[in-house]
Amino acid sequence: MDPVSSTTVNRRTDTPHPRKEVIRMSAITHMDPDRRNRRSTSRMVRDHRLRYHNEVNAPPRAPIRTRETIAMPPFSPPTLTPSPTQFPRYSRQTLLATIGRTGQERLASTRVLVIGCGALGGASANLLARAGFGHITLVDRDYVELHNLQRQTLFDEADVAAHVPKAVAAATRLSQINSEIVVTPIVADVNPASIEPLINGVDLIVDGLDNFETRYLLNDAAVKHAIPWVYGGVIGSYGMTMTIRPGESACLRCVFPDAPSAGSAPTCDTAGVLGPTVDVISGLQVAEAMKLAVGATDSLNPGLIAVDLWALSFDRIPVPGPIPGCPACDACQFTYLDSATLNQSTSLCGHDAVQLLITPPVSLDLANLEDRLSRSGETLRNRFLLRFRPAFSGHELTVFPDGRAIIKGTTDPIEARTLYARYIGT
């Protein structure tokens, strides 16, 4: 029985009522040497006796069964026609004096780009959609795998079984969460050739990336085009976030002038990821995105926030404005953005895999490629990708229509290129 929609009534009994004894004790406790008080107490006792007499001699009531359940009428919510700024879903948010109706309108008109739809990006996108950001673009190069589900909350086992790209699976889920916003998925790699078209027209960017090189590329593009972005990163139980407003605050290269050398920093492959830390950092990121959208610049994070959820430490490190001598902010040297040669191979966090880029991009016919590869191993294809597992091999190749591929089972770029040339061609 639903405890919310029913009321339980107990049967009356014939046990002598203890009220007489209560009245007697009440009279004793109210005795006072003062005569006026004694008269008042007597009237009170008389009134109690009269009420008790009326109750005892009242006509018998209809018997009620023990533990009888009386069903309450079903609740019918009123039919509402939402307006763009008065959606019932946002009623608790617009009650906040820091947001209100005007702030909600600004959220609805904000175009936000989320780069990376894994743990941080997915958690951030979820909060952005629920908050009512009107236009969300999701960019990710990867597909959903079983080990993602521990910390990537937008996906489920059905996405794993269907080999759905993360951007597509995330967009599908967000459209179910909030059908009143526009969510655009883009299955693509973020590199010097693609990042400027991706950020064109957006108001702010939320970082969901998993590697330093692409973050520095994002920083270059955001600083060049004066687009605010919110950095976030999580390794193990430790996470950091920083809000970057080009020209107003320090940028990523002001704080970390150079990316760590290969192999010198822990990754999710070597250190793991604590799921709750992802939620803490993504919550901070989206709160900052909301402040940017509503114009609450005085409340923005003025530095670097570092959290270790397991050790229960929370540190705020003040960072001044743009630092003189910064190669990006001060010298406008966009080293990562202006790179003459694209990085043709990238080791992927959490995959034991290498991504290969084809420059310039090509247009593959995945159906014809599947027909050819099916003679050499196991294939699985959908409209987004083709997965191929060569016979008698521990490798797996996932090929995208633009020729990009993820070679799983190796972290050696040379071996990855060899497998690509052997099965896909050059």
N, C-alpha and C positions, 0 to 999 in steps of 0.2 A: 504493500500500500504506500502511496506517495505521501510522505509526512508533510509535504507543503500544502497539498490540496485536500486534506481531511482533518477532522477534529475528533478526538476521542473523549467520550463521556462515561463516567463510572456510575454504577448502580448505587442508589441510596440504600442505606441500611437502617435497621431498627435499633441500633445500639443507642442506649441512653445518652443524650447530649450532655456534655460536660459543662454546658453554659451556666447552670445553677451554681456550680462550685466556683466558676470563674467570677460570677456576679458577687457571690459571698466574699471572696477574697478581695474583689475590687472595692466592696464597701468597707472592708477592714482597712485596706491601704489608703483609702480616702478620708478616714476619720480625722477629725481635727478638733482641738479644744474649742475653737471658735464656733459658735452656734450657727452662724450663717453658713459656714462651710459644711457643717453637718446636715443642714437642710438641703443644700445643693447636692450633697452626696446621696441623700435619701431620694430626691427627685430623680437622680440618675439611675439609682437602683430600680425605682418604680418603672421608669421608662424601659429599662432592660427587661424587666419581668413581663411588661405588657407586650413587647415585641416577641418574646419567647412564647407567651400564651397564644398569640395570634398564629404563630408559625406551627405550634403543636396541634392546634384545633382547626387548622385550615383543611379544606376538602382534600381527600386523597388525590394524588397526582397519578397520571398514567405511568405504569411501570416502565422502566428503561432497562434494556438488556445490558448485562455486564459487558464492558469494553465494546459497546456498540460504536461503529464508525459512521459518522455523518459526512457524506461527500459534499465538498464545497463546489459551487458552480465554477466551471472553467473560466480562466482569465482570458479575455479577448483584448489584445492591445489595440489602441486606436489606430486607425488608418491615417498615415501621415504622408504628405507629399514633400520630400526634402528639397531644399533649395541649395545652391552651391555653397553657401556659407552657414547653413543651419541644419546640417545633416544630424539626425539623431545620434549617429555613431560618434560624433565629435563633441557631444554635449558636455562630457566631463573635462574635455581638453579646453573648450572655449570658456569654461568657468574660471580658468586660470587667468589672473589679471595680466600675466606676462604674455598671454596669447590673445584671448578674446576673439571677437568676430573678425576684427581687422587682421589679426595674425593668422587666423584660419584662411582668410581670403588670400593672404600672401603665400601660405603653404600650397594652396590649390593652384597658384599660378607659377610655382617654382619648378624649374626643370633641373633634375638632379641626375648625375651619371654615377653609377656604381661600377667600378672596375674590379672585376674578380667576384665570382658568385660562390665562393667556397664558404668557409666558416664565418669569417668576419663579414664578408660581403653579403652573404645570405642573411645573416642575423640583422645586419643593418638595413637591408632591403625590406625585410619583414616589418621592422619598426617604421621605416619611412612610409610604406604603404598604409599601415594602420593609422599613422599620424595625418594622412591626407595630402601628401605631396602629389601634386597633380600629374606630373610627367616624370616617370622613372625609366631610365635606360640602363639595361644590364648587359655588361660585356664580359664574356668568359670564353676561353679556348678549349675548355675541358669537358668531360662527360662524367656522369655520376657513377661512383663505385661504392662497393659495400663498406669499405673502411671510412667513407665520408660520413656515414650516418651517425657516428658517435658524436659529432660536433656540428654538422651542417644541417640545420633544423628545417630547412625548406624541402628536403628530399625524403623519400621513403623507398622501401624495397621494390615497389613497382617501377620507380625510375631506374633503379639498378638493373632490373630484369630487361627493361626496354632500351637500355643503353642510350638514355636521353642526354643531350648536352645540358650542362648545368644552367646556362642562360635560359634555355627553353623551359626546362622543368621549373626553374624559379619563377619565370614569368607566368606560367600556368597556375602555380600555387598562389601567387600574389593577386591574380585576377579573380581567383575564388575568394580571397580574403577581402578584397575591395574592388568591386566592379565599377566604381565611379571614377577611377583614375586610369591613366594610360600607361601601360607597361610595355616597353619595347625590348625584346631580346636580340642580342647580336652575338653570334658564334664566331669569334675572331680572335686572333692574337693581337696583343697591343705591342707595337713596335714603332720605330721612328717614322715609318711610312704611313701608319694607320692612326696614330694618336691624335694628330691635329684634326682630321675629319671627325673623329669620335667626339672630341670636346667642343666642336663648333656648335654654338647656340645654347650651351648649357649654362646654368647659373652657378652651380657648385658641383664639386666632385667628392665622393666618399671612397676612400681607399680600402679595397678588399684584396690586395695583392699578396703574393707569397714569396716574392723575391726582391732583392735590393735593386737590381739593375733596372727593372721596370718602374720601381718607385722613383728612382732618380730621373728616369725619362719622363714620368708624370710630373715631377717637380719642375723640370725644364719647361714643359709645355704649359703648365699652369702659370708659372711666373711670366713667361713670354706673353701670354694672352690675358694676364691679370684675372685669372679665375680662382676664387678661393677653393681650398680643398682641405679635407680632414684626414690626416695620416693616422693609421692604426696598424699595430702588429702584435702578434701573440706567439710565444714559444714556451712550451712547458706550462707552468702556472703563472708566467710573467707576461705582462702586456704593457704597451705604451700607446699614447695617443697625443697628437699635437694639431692645433688648428692653424692653418697657414693662409694668411691674407697677403698676397703679393703687394709690396709697397708699404704695407702697414705693420706686418709682423716678420719675424725671422722665417726663412724658408728651410727646407730640409737640409740643404747644403750649408746653411749657416751653422746648424747644430752638428751635422755629420758631413764634413767637407768631402769625404771620399767613401765610396762603398767598401765594405770589408772585402779582403781578398778571398778568392775561391777557397773553400774548405776551412776558413778560419772562424766562421760563425756557426752556431748550432742551427739546425733546421727541424722541421716537424718530423723528418725521417729519423733524426738522431736523438731529439729531445722530447718528442711527443707534443701533444696539446691537451690541456685541461679544458673541457667544454665550458664550465662556468666562467672561466676567464674570458673566453670569447664573448659571452653575453655581457660581461661588465664593460669591456672595451667598446663593443658595438653600441651599447647604451650611451656611453660617453660621446661616441662619434655622432650618433643621431641627435643627441641633445644639442651638440654644437651646430649641427646642420640646421636644426630648427631655429636656433638663435640667429644664425646667418640669414635664414629666410625671412624672419620677422623683423630683422634690423636691430636686434638686441646686442649690439657690438660691445657694449660696456660689460656684458656678462660673459663674454667669451673667455675660454681658457687662455691665459696670457703666456703659457710656457709649455713645458713637457710634463705630462702626467705618467707616472710609472706605478704599476700595481703588481704585487705578488700575492695572488689570492690564497695560496697555500700558507705562506708565511704571514698573511694578514698585514701586509705593509702597503701604504698608500703614500706616495711621494709626489709633491708638486715642485718642479724645478723651474724657477723663473728664467725666462729667455727674453732678452731685450729685443728691440725692433731689428730691422735688417742690419746685419753686421757688415761693417766696411771691409772690403776685400773679398766678400763672398763671390765666387765665380759666377753664380747665377744672378743673385739680386743686384750686386754692385757692378760687376764687369759685364753682365749680360752675355756670358759665354755659356751657351747651351750645348755642352759637350755631348750629352747623351742624345739630345734631339737632333743635332747636326751631324751625327755619326755618318761618315761616308759609306761605311759597309754595315749592313745589318747582321746581327748575330744569327747565324744560320742554325745554331743548335743551342738548346737550353735544357738543363737538367730540371725536372719537375719535382717540386716538393711533394713528398708522400706517395710517389708512384714507382720508384725504381725505374725511371723512364727518361727518355730524351725526346724533346720536341724538335722537329726539323721544319724549317721554313723553305719555301720555294720562291725565289725572286727572279723575275716578277711572278705574281700568282698565275696559276693556270686554271683551266676549267676541266675537271675530270668527269667522265661519265661513270658514275659509281656502279651502275648496273652492268656495263660492259666489263669493268674491272673485276666485279664479283664473279662474273662468268669465267673469266680467265684464271682468277686465283682459286676458284673452287676445286680445280684439279690438283692443287698443291696443298690443300689444308682445309680447315673449317672456316666458314665465312658467315657473317651476320650483317645485314644492311638495313638501314632505314633512310629516310630522306635527308638526314643530317650527316651521316657518316657510314663508313664501311669498316668493320672489324674483321681482321684476318689472323688466324693462328696457324702458322706453317706446321705441317706434319713433322713429327720427330724433332720438335724444337721447343724451347722454353720461352720463346719470344711471342709477342703479340703486336700487331701493327694496326693502329686506328688511323684511317685516312679520311680527310675532309675534301669537299668538292674543290677547294682552291689549291689542292696539292699538299697542303700542310699535313704532317703526320706525327703521331706520337708512337714511339717505339718502346714498348714495355719489355722489361727483362734485362735491361742494360743501362748503365750510366756513362758508357763510353761513346762519345760522339762519332768516333771513327767507325765503331761497330754498327752504330745506328745508321749511318750513311750507307754502309755496305749492305745492310739488310734492305734499306729503301731501294737502293739501286738494283738489288737482286730480284725483288718481287714487284716493285712499282715501276721502276725504270727511272732514267735520268732525263 
